[in-house]
Amino acid sequence: MAERGIESGVIRKVSYENALAVYGLSGSMKEADWLEPTPIDQRSLFEGNSVLRGGQQPRLETPRQSVGDLRIA
């Protein structure tokens, strides 16, 4: 779209903001889901079960990207 001369604000609206607005109506998608991701902690359990199998060690990881790294140009 940019190569055809469409402004970056219009590209962002069409390819990002419109989808965010529609999916956000149901609460199934929020911008904070990827701008402020929760850290990975495989020690946590869901109904007493772990995702780990076969003696795997739990992975602990903090988010790597900052908000400034996520740009749509």
C-alpha positions, 0 to 999 in steps of 0.5 A: 500500500505504501508503494502505491502512495497510501498514507501510513496513517491510513495503512495503520487504520486498515491493517491494525486499528480496524481489526483491533476495534472489531475484535475488541468489542467482544473483549477477545483482543486487547492491544495490551495483550501484546504491548504488555505480555505476561511473563512465561512461567511454566511452574504455574499449574492449570487445574493441578496440571502442568504443560511439562512432560517427561521431566522437563525443566520449567521455563521462566522468561520475561518479555523481550520486546518493549513497546518501542520495538513494536511499530507499524510503519 
